[in-house]
């Protein structure tokens, strides 16, 4: 990952880009699966682990989906040097290359969310990234996804957003098909 100062600089550019939505991040293959199943599914142990700590996560323990909350906190609370937040959430958010961002409006899922204070009351220390991570109990229907972004670059603030979900779906499915075709022909990834 990036050095701390560079990471802080990138995060200060990134946060305004992601403001206004809860975000679920995934890989291209994960996106294809979400699209084919018409929902973001809770990982009950039957899906591949997205992150090495997934089974220790409070969201996993609660039968929930991990989301990044870029709505309810101030920028300085998300960069939070006091809790070394910046050392954790970008690493988890950008664990896939490319990283696919699925944006969900708070109002459409609010009744199913567990925020940090409630999770700490239930689960104790560890298992969740303070402030920025929230858990959505239950599956999230695909139609609740209102914005999609893709980050191919090392610069984490370089995200391409699609104005229409359908355009993102078409682009990502075409990208996957090109990658599979290139792999079959023995070519490097596209």
Backbone as JSON Lines, residues from 0, in Angstrom:
{"i":0,"aa":"X","n":[0.85,-1.18,0.0],"ca":[0.0,0.0,0.0],"c":[0.89,1.24,0.0]}
{"i":1,"aa":"X","n":[0.3,2.38,-0.07],"ca":[1.01,3.65,-0.12],"c":[1.56,4.03,1.24]}
{"i":2,"aa":"X","n":[2.6,4.91,1.26],"ca":[3.09,5.45,2.51],"c":[2.01,6.31,3.16]}
{"i":3,"aa":"X","n":[2.14,6.55,4.46],"ca":[1.07,7.22,5.21],"c":[0.71,8.59,4.65]}
{"i":4,"aa":"X","n":[1.69,9.44,4.37],"ca":[1.39,10.79,3.88],"c":[0.72,10.75,2.51]}
{"i":5,"aa":"X","n":[1.2,9.87,1.64],"ca":[0.59,9.73,0.31],"c":[-0.83,9.17,0.45]}
{"i":6,"aa":"X","n":[-1.01,8.22,1.34],"ca":[-2.32,7.64,1.59],"c":[-3.29,8.7,2.11]}
{"i":7,"aa":"X","n":[-2.8,9.55,3.01],"ca":[-3.64,10.62,3.55],"c":[-4.05,11.58,2.44]}
{"i":8,"aa":"X","n":[-3.11,11.93,1.57],"ca":[-3.4,12.82,0.45],"c":[-4.45,12.19,-0.49]}
{"i":9,"aa":"X","n":[-4.28,10.92,-0.81],"ca":[-5.24,10.22,-1.67],"c":[-6.61,10.12,-1.0]}
{"i":10,"aa":"X","n":[-6.63,9.83,0.3],"ca":[-7.91,9.72,1.03],"c":[-8.65,11.05,1.04]}
{"i":11,"aa":"X","n":[-7.9,12.16,1.16],"ca":[-8.53,13.47,1.15],"c":[-9.16,13.79,-0.21]}
{"i":12,"aa":"X","n":[-8.64,13.2,-1.28],"ca":[-9.27,13.34,-2.6],"c":[-10.43,12.35,-2.76]}
{"i":13,"aa":"X","n":[-10.27,11.17,-2.19],"ca":[-11.24,10.09,-2.36],"c":[-12.55,10.33,-1.63]}
{"i":14,"aa":"X","n":[-12.48,10.79,-0.4],"ca":[-13.69,10.93,0.43],"c":[-14.76,11.79,-0.24]}
{"i":15,"aa":"X","n":[-14.42,12.96,-0.8],"ca":[-15.48,13.74,-1.47],"c":[-16.1,13.01,-2.67]}
{"i":16,"aa":"X","n":[-15.32,12.17,-3.36],"ca":[-15.85,11.42,-4.5],"c":[-16.9,10.39,-4.07]}
{"i":17,"aa":"X","n":[-16.73,9.85,-2.86],"ca":[-17.6,8.77,-2.39],"c":[-18.72,9.27,-1.47]}
{"i":18,"aa":"X","n":[-18.69,10.55,-1.14],"ca":[-19.71,11.12,-0.24],"c":[-21.12,10.86,-0.74]}
{"i":19,"aa":"X","n":[-22.03,10.65,0.2],"ca":[-23.44,10.54,-0.15],"c":[-23.95,9.12,-0.32]}
{"i":20,"aa":"X","n":[-23.06,8.13,-0.24],"ca":[-23.49,6.74,-0.42],"c":[-22.82,5.84,0.61]}
{"i":21,"aa":"X","n":[-23.45,4.71,0.82],"ca":[-22.8,3.58,1.47],"c":[-22.2,2.77,0.32]}
{"i":22,"aa":"X","n":[-21.0,2.23,0.52],"ca":[-20.32,1.53,-0.57],"c":[-19.98,0.1,-0.2]}
{"i":23,"aa":"X","n":[-20.23,-0.79,-1.12],"ca":[-19.74,-2.17,-1.03],"c":[-18.71,-2.3,-2.13]}
{"i":24,"aa":"X","n":[-17.54,-2.85,-1.82],"ca":[-16.52,-3.03,-2.85],"c":[-16.34,-4.51,-3.14]}
{"i":25,"aa":"X","n":[-15.98,-4.8,-4.39],"ca":[-15.83,-6.18,-4.81],"c":[-14.89,-6.24,-6.01]}
{"i":26,"aa":"X","n":[-14.62,-7.44,-6.47],"ca":[-13.81,-7.68,-7.67],"c":[-14.73,-7.71,-8.89]}
{"i":27,"aa":"X","n":[-14.14,-7.78,-10.07],"ca":[-14.94,-7.91,-11.29],"c":[-15.73,-9.22,-11.24]}
{"i":28,"aa":"X","n":[-15.07,-10.31,-10.83],"ca":[-15.78,-11.59,-10.72],"c":[-16.88,-11.53,-9.67]}
{"i":29,"aa":"X","n":[-16.61,-10.86,-8.55],"ca":[-17.63,-10.69,-7.52],"c":[-18.81,-9.89,-8.05]}
{"i":30,"aa":"X","n":[-18.52,-8.85,-8.82],"ca":[-19.59,-8.05,-9.43],"c":[-20.44,-8.91,-10.36]}
{"i":31,"aa":"X","n":[-19.77,-9.71,-11.18],"ca":[-20.5,-10.57,-12.1],"c":[-21.45,-11.5,-11.34]}
{"i":32,"aa":"X","n":[-20.98,-12.04,-10.22],"ca":[-21.81,-12.92,-9.39],"c":[-22.98,-12.16,-8.77]}
{"i":33,"aa":"X","n":[-22.7,-10.97,-8.25],"ca":[-23.77,-10.12,-7.68],"c":[-24.82,-9.82,-8.74]}
{"i":34,"aa":"X","n":[-24.37,-9.47,-9.93],"ca":[-25.3,-9.15,-11.01],"c":[-26.13,-10.38,-11.4]}
{"i":35,"aa":"X","n":[-25.48,-11.54,-11.52],"ca":[-26.21,-12.74,-11.95],"c":[-27.22,-13.21,-10.9]}
{"i":36,"aa":"X","n":[-26.93,-12.93,-9.62],"ca":[-27.85,-13.33,-8.54],"c":[-28.84,-12.22,-8.18]}
{"i":37,"aa":"X","n":[-28.7,-11.08,-8.82],"ca":[-29.57,-9.91,-8.59],"c":[-29.51,-9.39,-7.16]}
{"i":38,"aa":"X","n":[-28.42,-9.68,-6.45],"ca":[-28.26,-9.13,-5.09],"c":[-26.84,-9.34,-4.59]}
{"i":39,"aa":"X","n":[-26.48,-8.48,-3.62],"ca":[-25.26,-8.7,-2.85],"c":[-25.68,-9.67,-1.76]}
{"i":40,"aa":"X","n":[-25.07,-10.83,-1.75],"ca":[-25.45,-11.88,-0.81],"c":[-24.6,-11.81,0.46]}
{"i":41,"aa":"X","n":[-25.22,-12.15,1.58],"ca":[-24.49,-12.32,2.84],"c":[-23.6,-13.54,2.69]}
{"i":42,"aa":"X","n":[-22.35,-13.43,3.13],"ca":[-21.45,-14.58,3.1],"c":[-21.69,-15.41,4.36]}
{"i":43,"aa":"X","n":[-22.31,-16.53,4.18],"ca":[-22.58,-17.45,5.3],"c":[-21.54,-18.57,5.34]}
{"i":44,"aa":"X","n":[-20.39,-18.3,4.74],"ca":[-19.33,-19.29,4.68],"c":[-19.3,-20.04,3.36]}
{"i":45,"aa":"X","n":[-20.29,-19.81,2.52],"ca":[-20.37,-20.51,1.24],"c":[-19.75,-19.71,0.09]}
{"i":46,"aa":"X","n":[-19.41,-18.47,0.33],"ca":[-18.78,-17.63,-0.69],"c":[-17.29,-17.54,-0.41]}
{"i":47,"aa":"X","n":[-16.48,-17.27,-1.43],"ca":[-15.05,-17.11,-1.17],"c":[-14.82,-15.96,-0.2]}
{"i":48,"aa":"X","n":[-13.8,-16.08,0.63],"ca":[-13.45,-15.0,1.55],"c":[-12.91,-13.84,0.73]}
{"i":49,"aa":"X","n":[-13.46,-12.67,0.97],"ca":[-13.02,-11.49,0.25],"c":[-11.76,-10.89,0.87]}
{"i":50,"aa":"X","n":[-11.53,-11.18,2.11],"ca":[-10.42,-10.58,2.84],"c":[-9.99,-11.58,3.9]}
{"i":51,"aa":"X","n":[-8.72,-11.62,4.2],"ca":[-8.21,-12.65,5.1],"c":[-8.86,-12.64,6.47]}
{"i":52,"aa":"X","n":[-9.38,-11.5,6.91],"ca":[-10.02,-11.44,8.23],"c":[-11.53,-11.59,8.16]}
{"i":53,"aa":"X","n":[-12.07,-11.92,7.0],"ca":[-13.52,-11.93,6.82],"c":[-14.27,-12.71,7.89]}
{"i":54,"aa":"X","n":[-13.79,-13.89,8.25],"ca":[-14.53,-14.7,9.22],"c":[-14.38,-14.19,10.65]}
{"i":55,"aa":"X","n":[-13.48,-13.24,10.88],"ca":[-13.35,-12.61,12.2],"c":[-14.12,-11.29,12.25]}
{"i":56,"aa":"X","n":[-14.72,-10.93,11.14],"ca":[-15.4,-9.65,11.07],"c":[-16.74,-9.67,11.78]}
{"i":57,"aa":"X","n":[-17.08,-8.55,12.41],"ca":[-18.39,-8.43,13.07],"c":[-19.52,-8.6,12.06]}
{"i":58,"aa":"X","n":[-19.33,-8.11,10.85],"ca":[-20.38,-8.27,9.83],"c":[-20.61,-9.74,9.52]}
{"i":59,"aa":"X","n":[-19.54,-10.5,9.37],"ca":[-19.67,-11.94,9.12],"c":[-20.38,-12.62,10.29]}
{"i":60,"aa":"X","n":[-19.97,-12.27,11.51],"ca":[-20.57,-12.86,12.71],"c":[-22.06,-12.53,12.83]}
{"i":61,"aa":"X","n":[-22.47,-11.37,12.33],"ca":[-23.87,-10.93,12.42],"c":[-24.71,-11.37,11.22]}
{"i":62,"aa":"X","n":[-24.11,-12.11,10.28],"ca":[-24.84,-12.49,9.08],"c":[-25.17,-11.27,8.25]}
{"i":63,"aa":"X","n":[-24.16,-10.42,8.08],"ca":[-24.38,-9.13,7.44],"c":[-23.34,-8.87,6.35]}
{"i":64,"aa":"X","n":[-23.58,-7.85,5.58],"ca":[-22.7,-7.42,4.5],"c":[-21.96,-6.17,4.96]}
{"i":65,"aa":"X","n":[-20.66,-6.15,4.76],"ca":[-19.84,-5.0,5.13],"c":[-20.01,-3.88,4.11]}
{"i":66,"aa":"X","n":[-20.27,-2.67,4.62],"ca":[-20.4,-1.48,3.79],"c":[-19.51,-0.38,4.36]}
{"i":67,"aa":"X","n":[-19.06,0.51,3.49],"ca":[-18.3,1.68,3.93],"c":[-19.26,2.87,3.99]}
{"i":68,"aa":"X","n":[-19.32,3.51,5.15],"ca":[-20.24,4.62,5.41],"c":[-19.54,5.94,5.11]}
{"i":69,"aa":"X","n":[-19.83,6.52,3.96],"ca":[-19.27,7.81,3.59],"c":[-20.35,8.88,3.65]}
{"i":70,"aa":"X","n":[-21.29,8.7,4.57],"ca":[-22.4,9.63,4.71],"c":[-22.39,10.3,6.07]}
{"i":71,"aa":"X","n":[-22.25,9.55,7.13],"ca":[-22.55,10.05,8.47],"c":[-21.35,10.6,9.24]}
{"i":72,"aa":"X","n":[-20.16,10.66,8.63],"ca":[-18.98,11.13,9.35],"c":[-18.29,12.26,8.6]}
{"i":73,"aa":"X","n":[-17.63,13.12,9.39],"ca":[-16.83,14.2,8.79],"c":[-15.54,13.6,8.23]}
{"i":74,"aa":"X","n":[-14.95,14.29,7.25],"ca":[-13.71,13.81,6.63],"c":[-12.64,13.52,7.67]}
{"i":75,"aa":"X","n":[-12.45,14.46,8.6],"ca":[-11.37,14.28,9.57],"c":[-11.62,13.08,10.48]}
{"i":76,"aa":"X","n":[-12.88,12.69,10.67],"ca":[-13.16,11.5,11.47],"c":[-12.81,10.22,10.72]}
{"i":77,"aa":"X","n":[-12.84,10.27,9.4],"ca":[-12.51,9.09,8.6],"c":[-11.01,8.93,8.41]}
{"i":78,"aa":"X","n":[-10.3,10.04,8.42],"ca":[-8.85,9.98,8.3],"c":[-8.24,9.7,9.66]}
{"i":79,"aa":"X","n":[-8.88,10.14,10.73],"ca":[-8.64,9.85,12.13],"c":[-7.3,9.28,12.56]}
{"i":80,"aa":"X","n":[-6.29,10.1,12.62],"ca":[-4.97,9.64,13.05],"c":[-5.01,9.04,14.45]}
{"i":81,"aa":"X","n":[-5.96,9.47,15.28],"ca":[-6.03,8.96,16.64],"c":[-6.3,7.45,16.68]}
{"i":82,"aa":"X","n":[-7.05,6.94,15.73],"ca":[-7.37,5.51,15.7],"c":[-6.65,4.78,14.57]}
{"i":83,"aa":"X","n":[-5.72,5.47,13.93],"ca":[-5.01,4.91,12.79],"c":[-5.97,4.35,11.75]}
{"i":84,"aa":"X","n":[-7.08,5.03,11.59],"ca":[-8.09,4.57,10.63],"c":[-7.52,4.48,9.22]}
{"i":85,"aa":"X","n":[-6.67,5.41,8.89],"ca":[-6.15,5.47,7.54],"c":[-5.25,4.28,7.22]}
{"i":86,"aa":"X","n":[-4.74,3.62,8.25],"ca":[-3.93,2.44,8.02],"c":[-4.78,1.21,7.72]}
{"i":87,"aa":"X","n":[-6.08,1.29,7.92],"ca":[-6.93,0.1,7.78],"c":[-7.92,0.17,6.62]}
{"i":88,"aa":"X","n":[-8.79,1.18,6.59],"ca":[-9.89,1.09,5.63],"c":[-9.49,1.14,4.16]}
{"i":89,"aa":"X","n":[-8.49,1.93,3.73],"ca":[-8.16,1.87,2.3],"c":[-7.65,0.49,1.89]}
{"i":90,"aa":"X","n":[-6.91,-0.16,2.76],"ca":[-6.41,-1.51,2.47],"c":[-7.56,-2.48,2.23]}
{"i":91,"aa":"X","n":[-8.59,-2.39,3.05],"ca":[-9.75,-3.27,2.9],"c":[-10.59,-2.84,1.7]}
{"i":92,"aa":"X","n":[-10.8,-1.54,1.55],"ca":[-11.63,-1.02,0.46],"c":[-11.05,-1.39,-0.91]}
{"i":93,"aa":"X","n":[-9.73,-1.34,-1.04],"ca":[-9.07,-1.55,-2.33],"c":[-8.35,-2.89,-2.42]}
{"i":94,"aa":"X","n":[-8.89,-3.91,-1.81],"ca":[-8.23,-5.21,-1.81],"c":[-8.3,-5.92,-3.15]}
{"i":95,"aa":"X","n":[-9.17,-5.47,-4.04],"ca":[-9.31,-6.06,-5.38],"c":[-8.73,-5.09,-6.41]}
{"i":96,"aa":"X","n":[-8.16,-5.64,-7.49],"ca":[-7.72,-4.83,-8.63],"c":[-8.29,-5.43,-9.88]}
{"i":97,"aa":"X","n":[-9.12,-4.75,-10.62],"ca":[-9.69,-3.47,-10.26],"c":[-10.69,-3.6,-9.12]}
{"i":98,"aa":"X","n":[-10.96,-2.48,-8.47],"ca":[-11.95,-2.43,-7.39],"c":[-13.26,-1.89,-7.97]}
{"i":99,"aa":"X","n":[-14.34,-2.63,-7.72],"ca":[-15.67,-2.21,-8.16],"c":[-16.4,-1.64,-6.95]}
{"i":100,"aa":"X","n":[-16.92,-0.42,-7.08],"ca":[-17.66,0.26,-6.01],"c":[-19.15,0.2,-6.32]}
{"i":101,"aa":"X","n":[-19.94,-0.26,-5.37],"ca":[-21.39,-0.32,-5.53],"c":[-22.0,0.62,-4.5]}
{"i":102,"aa":"X","n":[-22.6,1.72,-4.97],"ca":[-23.14,2.76,-4.11],"c":[-24.61,2.57,-3.8]}
{"i":103,"aa":"X","n":[-24.94,2.66,-2.53],"ca":[-26.31,2.43,-2.04],"c":[-26.72,3.64,-1.21]}
{"i":104,"aa":"X","n":[-27.93,4.13,-1.42],"ca":[-28.42,5.26,-0.64],"c":[-28.82,4.81,0.75]}
{"i":105,"aa":"X","n":[-28.49,5.61,1.74],"ca":[-28.76,5.29,3.14],"c":[-30.24,4.99,3.39]}
{"i":106,"aa":"X","n":[-31.12,5.83,2.86],"ca":[-32.55,5.67,3.11],"c":[-33.12,4.34,2.67]}
{"i":107,"aa":"X","n":[-32.5,3.72,1.67],"ca":[-33.04,2.46,1.15],"c":[-32.68,1.24,2.0]}
{"i":108,"aa":"X","n":[-31.71,1.4,2.91],"ca":[-31.26,0.25,3.72],"c":[-31.14,0.56,5.21]}
{"i":109,"aa":"X","n":[-31.48,1.77,5.62],"ca":[-31.22,2.23,7.0],"c":[-31.75,1.28,8.07]}
{"i":110,"aa":"X","n":[-32.92,0.7,7.86],"ca":[-33.51,-0.15,8.9],"c":[-32.75,-1.46,9.09]}
{"i":111,"aa":"X","n":[-31.87,-1.81,8.17],"ca":[-31.11,-3.06,8.28],"c":[-29.65,-2.85,8.69]}
{"i":112,"aa":"X","n":[-29.28,-1.62,9.05],"ca":[-27.88,-1.33,9.35],"c":[-27.56,-1.46,10.83]}
{"i":113,"aa":"X","n":[-26.36,-1.98,11.08],"ca":[-25.78,-1.99,12.43],"c":[-24.55,-1.11,12.38]}
{"i":114,"aa":"X","n":[-24.56,-0.03,13.17],"ca":[-23.44,0.9,13.2],"c":[-22.45,0.5,14.29]}
{"i":115,"aa":"X","n":[-21.28,1.1,14.24],"ca":[-20.17,0.79,15.13],"c":[-20.56,0.69,16.61]}
{"i":116,"aa":"X","n":[-21.25,1.68,17.19],"ca":[-21.57,1.58,18.63],"c":[-22.39,0.32,18.98]}
{"i":117,"aa":"X","n":[-23.36,0.0,18.15],"ca":[-24.18,-1.19,18.4],"c":[-23.36,-2.48,18.23]}
{"i":118,"aa":"X","n":[-22.51,-2.52,17.25],"ca":[-21.67,-3.71,17.05],"c":[-20.7,-3.9,18.2]}
{"i":119,"aa":"X","n":[-20.15,-2.81,18.72],"ca":[-19.23,-2.92,19.86],"c":[-19.98,-3.4,21.1]}
{"i":120,"aa":"X","n":[-21.22,-2.94,21.26],"ca":[-22.04,-3.41,22.38],"c":[-22.29,-4.91,22.27]}
{"i":121,"aa":"X","n":[-22.55,-5.38,21.07],"ca":[-22.85,-6.8,20.85],"c":[-21.61,-7.68,20.84]}
{"i":122,"aa":"X","n":[-20.52,-7.19,20.22],"ca":[-19.38,-8.04,19.91],"c":[-18.08,-7.71,20.64]}
{"i":123,"aa":"X","n":[-18.01,-6.56,21.29],"ca":[-16.77,-6.19,21.96],"c":[-15.74,-5.64,20.99]}
{"i":124,"aa":"X","n":[-14.49,-5.63,21.41],"ca":[-13.42,-5.03,20.62],"c":[-13.08,-5.85,19.39]}
{"i":125,"aa":"X","n":[-12.55,-5.16,18.38],"ca":[-12.09,-5.83,17.16],"c":[-13.22,-6.16,16.21]}
{"i":126,"aa":"X","n":[-12.85,-6.61,15.03],"ca":[-13.82,-7.12,14.09],"c":[-14.54,-6.12,13.21]}
{"i":127,"aa":"X","n":[-14.25,-4.83,13.38],"ca":[-14.88,-3.82,12.53],"c":[-13.97,-2.59,12.48]}
{"i":128,"aa":"X","n":[-13.98,-1.91,11.35],"ca":[-13.18,-0.7,11.21],"c":[-13.98,0.44,11.82]}
{"i":129,"aa":"X","n":[-13.44,1.09,12.86],"ca":[-14.19,2.15,13.54],"c":[-14.7,3.22,12.58]}
{"i":130,"aa":"X","n":[-15.9,3.66,12.87],"ca":[-16.6,4.75,12.17],"c":[-17.02,4.42,10.75]}
{"i":131,"aa":"X","n":[-16.11,4.03,9.9],"ca":[-16.42,3.94,8.47],"c":[-17.16,2.66,8.08]}
{"i":132,"aa":"X","n":[-16.98,1.58,8.82],"ca":[-17.62,0.32,8.45],"c":[-18.96,0.15,9.15]}
{"i":133,"aa":"X","n":[-19.97,-0.24,8.4],"ca":[-21.29,-0.58,8.94],"c":[-21.67,-1.94,8.37]}
{"i":134,"aa":"X","n":[-22.59,-2.6,9.05],"ca":[-23.03,-3.93,8.62],"c":[-24.5,-3.88,8.22]}
{"i":135,"aa":"X","n":[-24.79,-4.42,7.06],"ca":[-26.17,-4.52,6.58],"c":[-26.64,-5.95,6.8]}
{"i":136,"aa":"X","n":[-27.64,-6.14,7.64],"ca":[-28.16,-7.47,7.94],"c":[-29.06,-7.91,6.78]}
{"i":137,"aa":"X","n":[-28.7,-9.01,6.15],"ca":[-29.47,-9.54,5.03],"c":[-28.89,-9.15,3.69]}
{"i":138,"aa":"X","n":[-29.41,-9.79,2.65],"ca":[-28.97,-9.51,1.29],"c":[-29.43,-8.12,0.85]}
{"i":139,"aa":"X","n":[-28.73,-7.56,-0.13],"ca":[-29.08,-6.25,-0.68],"c":[-29.47,-6.45,-2.15]}
{"i":140,"aa":"X","n":[-30.73,-6.2,-2.5],"ca":[-31.16,-6.36,-3.89],"c":[-30.37,-5.44,-4.83]}
{"i":141,"aa":"X","n":[-30.04,-5.95,-6.0],"ca":[-29.24,-5.2,-6.97],"c":[-29.89,-3.87,-7.33]}
{"i":142,"aa":"X","n":[-31.21,-3.81,-7.38],"ca":[-31.87,-2.56,-7.79],"c":[-31.66,-1.43,-6.79]}
{"i":143,"aa":"X","n":[-31.14,-1.72,-5.6],"ca":[-30.83,-0.65,-4.63],"c":[-29.48,0.01,-4.92]}
{"i":144,"aa":"X","n":[-28.7,-0.58,-5.81],"ca":[-27.41,0.01,-6.2],"c":[-27.69,1.17,-7.14]}
{"i":145,"aa":"X","n":[-27.29,2.36,-6.73],"ca":[-27.61,3.58,-7.48],"c":[-26.41,4.2,-8.19]}
{"i":146,"aa":"X","n":[-25.21,3.74,-7.84],"ca":[-24.01,4.3,-8.47],"c":[-22.95,3.21,-8.49]}
{"i":147,"aa":"X","n":[-22.21,3.15,-9.59],"ca":[-21.14,2.16,-9.71],"c":[-19.87,2.88,-10.15]}
{"i":148,"aa":"X","n":[-18.77,2.53,-9.51],"ca":[-17.47,3.08,-9.88],"c":[-16.45,1.97,-10.03]}
{"i":149,"aa":"X","n":[-15.41,2.26,-10.82],"ca":[-14.34,1.29,-11.04],"c":[-13.01,2.01,-10.85]}
{"i":150,"aa":"X","n":[-12.13,1.4,-10.07],"ca":[-10.77,1.93,-9.87],"c":[-9.78,0.9,-10.38]}
{"i":151,"aa":"X","n":[-9.06,1.25,-11.46],"ca":[-8.04,0.37,-12.04],"c":[-6.65,0.76,-11.56]}
{"i":152,"aa":"X","n":[-6.5,1.98,-11.09],"ca":[-5.2,2.59,-10.87],"c":[-4.67,2.41,-9.45]}
{"i":153,"aa":"X","n":[-3.38,2.67,-9.31],"ca":[-2.77,2.71,-7.97],"c":[-3.27,3.92,-7.2]}
{"i":154,"aa":"X","n":[-3.51,5.03,-7.9],"ca":[-4.04,6.22,-7.24],"c":[-5.49,5.92,-6.86]}
{"i":155,"aa":"X","n":[-5.73,5.76,-5.57],"ca":[-7.06,5.3,-5.12],"c":[-8.16,6.32,-5.38]}
{"i":156,"aa":"X","n":[-7.79,7.56,-5.65],"ca":[-8.82,8.56,-5.93],"c":[-9.18,8.61,-7.41]}
{"i":157,"aa":"X","n":[-8.6,7.73,-8.21],"ca":[-8.87,7.71,-9.65],"c":[-9.95,6.66,-9.95]}
{"i":158,"aa":"X","n":[-11.2,7.03,-9.68],"ca":[-12.33,6.13,-9.86],"c":[-13.18,6.65,-11.02]}
{"i":159,"aa":"X","n":[-13.53,5.76,-11.93],"ca":[-14.44,6.11,-13.02],"c":[-15.84,5.73,-12.57]}
{"i":160,"aa":"X","n":[-16.73,6.73,-12.52],"ca":[-18.12,6.48,-12.14],"c":[-18.99,6.46,-13.38]}
{"i":161,"aa":"X","n":[-19.98,5.6,-13.34],"ca":[-20.94,5.49,-14.44],"c":[-22.21,6.23,-14.07]}
{"i":162,"aa":"X","n":[-22.71,7.03,-15.01],"ca":[-23.93,7.8,-14.73],"c":[-25.16,6.91,-14.74]}
{"i":163,"aa":"X","n":[-25.08,5.77,-15.43],"ca":[-26.19,4.83,-15.46],"c":[-25.69,3.45,-15.05]}
{"i":164,"aa":"X","n":[-26.41,2.8,-14.16],"ca":[-26.03,1.47,-13.7],"c":[-25.93,0.51,-14.88]}
{"i":165,"aa":"X","n":[-26.84,0.61,-15.84],"ca":[-26.81,-0.26,-17.01],"c":[-25.53,-0.13,-17.81]}
{"i":166,"aa":"X","n":[-24.99,1.1,-17.92],"ca":[-23.73,1.31,-18.63],"c":[-22.58,0.62,-17.91]}
{"i":167,"aa":"X","n":[-22.58,0.69,-16.59],"ca":[-21.54,0.04,-15.81],"c":[-21.61,-1.47,-15.98]}
{"i":168,"aa":"X","n":[-22.81,-2.01,-15.92],"ca":[-23.0,-3.46,-16.07],"c":[-22.46,-3.9,-17.43]}
{"i":169,"aa":"X","n":[-22.85,-3.2,-18.5],"ca":[-22.4,-3.55,-19.85],"c":[-20.88,-3.49,-19.95]}
{"i":170,"aa":"X","n":[-20.29,-2.43,-19.44],"ca":[-18.84,-2.25,-19.5],"c":[-18.11,-3.34,-18.73]}
{"i":171,"aa":"X","n":[-18.57,-3.63,-17.51],"ca":[-17.9,-4.62,-16.68],"c":[-18.06,-6.03,-17.24]}
{"i":172,"aa":"X","n":[-19.21,-6.36,-17.76],"ca":[-19.41,-7.68,-18.35],"c":[-18.57,-7.83,-19.62]}
{"i":173,"aa":"X","n":[-18.48,-6.78,-20.43],"ca":[-17.64,-6.81,-21.63],"c":[-16.17,-6.95,-21.25]}
{"i":174,"aa":"X","n":[-15.75,-6.24,-20.21],"ca":[-14.37,-6.32,-19.73],"c":[-14.04,-7.74,-19.28]}
{"i":175,"aa":"X","n":[-14.96,-8.37,-18.58],"ca":[-14.75,-9.75,-18.13],"c":[-14.64,-10.68,-19.33]}
{"i":176,"aa":"X","n":[-15.49,-10.5,-20.32],"ca":[-15.45,-11.35,-21.51],"c":[-14.12,-11.19,-22.25]}
{"i":177,"aa":"X","n":[-13.63,-9.94,-22.37],"ca":[-12.33,-9.71,-23.02],"c":[-11.21,-10.38,-22.25]}
{"i":178,"aa":"X","n":[-11.25,-10.28,-20.91],"ca":[-10.22,-10.89,-20.08],"c":[-10.23,-12.4,-20.23]}
{"i":179,"aa":"X","n":[-11.41,-13.01,-20.21],"ca":[-11.52,-14.46,-20.37],"c":[-11.02,-14.9,-21.74]}
{"i":180,"aa":"X","n":[-11.38,-14.15,-22.77],"ca":[-10.94,-14.47,-24.13],"c":[-9.42,-14.37,-24.23]}
{"i":181,"aa":"X","n":[-8.84,-13.34,-23.65],"ca":[-7.38,-13.17,-23.67],"c":[-6.7,-14.31,-22.93]}
{"i":182,"aa":"X","n":[-7.25,-14.73,-21.81],"ca":[-6.66,-15.83,-21.04],"c":[-6.74,-17.15,-21.8]}
{"i":183,"aa":"X","n":[-7.83,-17.37,-22.51],"ca":[-7.98,-18.59,-23.29],"c":[-6.95,-18.63,-24.41]}
{"i":184,"aa":"X","n":[-6.7,-17.49,-25.02],"ca":[-5.74,-17.41,-26.12],"c":[-4.3,-17.36,-25.62]}
{"i":185,"aa":"X","n":[-4.09,-17.35,-24.31],"ca":[-2.75,-17.31,-23.75],"c":[-2.15,-15.93,-23.67]}
{"i":186,"aa":"X","n":[-2.95,-14.92,-23.9],"ca":[-2.47,-13.54,-23.84],"c":[-2.52,-13.05,-22.4]}
{"i":187,"aa":"X","n":[-1.75,-12.01,-22.08],"ca":[-1.86,-11.42,-20.74],"c":[-3.22,-10.78,-20.55]}
{"i":188,"aa":"X","n":[-3.6,-10.53,-19.28],"ca":[-4.88,-9.89,-18.98],"c":[-5.01,-8.56,-19.7]}
{"i":189,"aa":"X","n":[-6.22,-8.26,-20.12],"ca":[-6.53,-7.0,-20.8],"c":[-6.75,-5.93,-19.77]}
